[in-house]
Each structure stands twice: as structure tokens, then as C-alpha cells.
Amino acid sequence: MLNDTVSPDFFRKDAAFDELYPEHIRELSQMHWTPIDIARKASDFLAVPNARVLDIGSGVGKFCITAGFYHPETAFYGIEQRGELFSFAEIAKEEVNLSNVAFIHGNLTELRFDDYDHFYFYNPFYENIEPDSRIDYTIRTSFGLYDHYSRLIYQMLDEKPSDTRLVTFHGPDKQVPPSYRLVNNSSYSRVLKMWIKE
Ligand SMILES: C[S@@+](CC[C@H](N)C(=O)[O-])C[C@H]1O[C@@H](n2cnc3c(N)ncnc32)[C@H](O)[C@@H]1O
């Protein structure tokens, strides 16, 4: 069942959705924000009714807002370290008018992961090891932070109960613990991977 209080026009094309943001944020879309068809496929897999899904590094909220539109029975949360991106996510959420989406401003190291059931992961730490992929210069990046964040998420995922779901988009498989089984069924299977904890 779709969210019938929300205009579907935002979700017809990436260009229409990206109109929610100012020009300099739209320019980052192709490289940094999840395309709508990917967000839809990923959320079809993650959206267990009444579950709480976390986008690890939510940027301007494109994954959570699209997922929340298609799956009103599931709650989608995003954590984002950059204040500016968090603010644009909040503005877009208000504009689209979704009650099952929430954003948190902070670093994922401060989060209580017990509060979330399933996870979306769009290679958020990559800019620490690939300077050409930086979003901006407002945060510190380093190889050390890449390792630190990757280890933290790996351990968190490994401690989750059986049946925890995970979607990775453009993520290295080595960031996923072997306790997760790949259950891909998507036409984008080289870059979009769906996993379930054994
Ligand atoms: C590739 S973007 C993806 C954005 C969003 N998930 C989407 O798919 O549209 C990754 C985001 O993760 C954020 N991020 C990276 N490391 C983070 C951390 N340690 N804590 C919070 N956010 C982080 C970055 O600031 C960036 O906005």
C-alpha cells in the first residue's frame, strides 16, 4: 500500500526528486545520492512491516524519503554527520510530508544500534580513502577513520540477531561479516546486494 497523502510526482524521476534541493546539492546527486529505482528496490527488501530501518550515512535523505514513501508501514531513520546535508534532508522530508521518516544529526559512532532492525549502506566511508570522491571539505577524512568506521559497522552487524537484513550499494563485500548470506535477486546485482544474517 502506497502512502496516499504524499504526491507521487516527486518519485517519478530522479530529476523531479532532486528539485527538492538547491543547485549545489543537485550537482552531487549522480555520484552521492541513491537513485530512486535503487532506493525502491533496496527498500522493497528491507521494509519488514513495523521494523526500524537505518540508513548509515543518510546524506540529504534521498534513500529514506523514497523508501518511506513506498513503505508507509516501516520506519526509516538516517544518521548524517554533515549539518548542512542533515538540514536539507529535514527540509525535503517536510516538503514531501512523510511521518515514517526521521533524521539524526551526528556521527554514527554515537548511535545506539540496538534501536534499529535492518540497515542500508551506500559505501559511506569511501571518501576517506578516495579524495576525488569528497562531498565537501567540512569534515576530516583519513585512512584511519575508514578503518575505524568499517570495523565498528562490521562488529555491529555481526552482533545482530538472525534474520537481520542488510542492503549494500557499491560497497565492498569485505565490509560484510561472513555471517550474512547474499540473497540477491536484483537486476543491478553487481552493485546492489541484499543480505540476511544466518
Ligand atoms: C554516499 S553518501 C549516501 C547518502 C544517502 N545514504 C543516499 O543514499 O542518498 C554517504 C553519506 O554518509 C555520510 N557519512 C559518512 N561517514 C559518516 C559517519 N561516520 N557518521 C555519519 N555520517 C557519515 C557522509 O557524510 C555522506 O553524506
The ligand as an ORCA input file, in Angstrom:
! r2SCAN-3c Opt
* xyz 0 1
  C      27.398      8.176     -0.423
  S      26.531      9.261      0.673
  C      24.969      8.406      0.704
  C      23.804      9.236      1.166
  C      22.479      8.513      1.319
  N      22.646      7.266      2.064
  C      21.844      8.197     -0.011
  O      21.946      7.032     -0.385
  O      21.281      9.056     -0.694
  C      27.274      8.810      2.259
  C      26.970      9.757      3.404
  O      27.462      9.167      4.606
  C      27.859     10.210      5.479
  N      28.776      9.651      6.489
  C      29.993      9.096      6.262
  N      30.572      8.712      7.419
  C      29.700      9.037      8.409
  C      29.747      8.901      9.829
  N      30.810      8.387     10.454
  N      28.683      9.315     10.561
  C      27.591      9.870      9.920
  N      27.507     10.045      8.577
  C      28.543      9.625      7.822
  C      28.526     11.209      4.540
  O      28.626     12.495      5.143
  C      27.606     11.143      3.315
  O      26.617     12.129      3.381
*
